[in-house]
Amino acid sequence: MIIPDIDAFEERAAIAEHDGGLSRLEAENLAARVQGFESAEAYWQWLADYVVNRNVP
């Protein structure tokens, strides 16, 4: 089971965007893949499902 680390995601995405010159979407996709998600979309969907259902998918 993958449980996202929001702080690590945000930090990695910010560094990749600022220092790496990636777009925000590219940086978020990279940060999501590092945590085992296919994309930033999959990462955010996991979090949305968690908030709505109040349990780990």
Beta strands, then each sheet from edge to edge (+ up, - down):
end
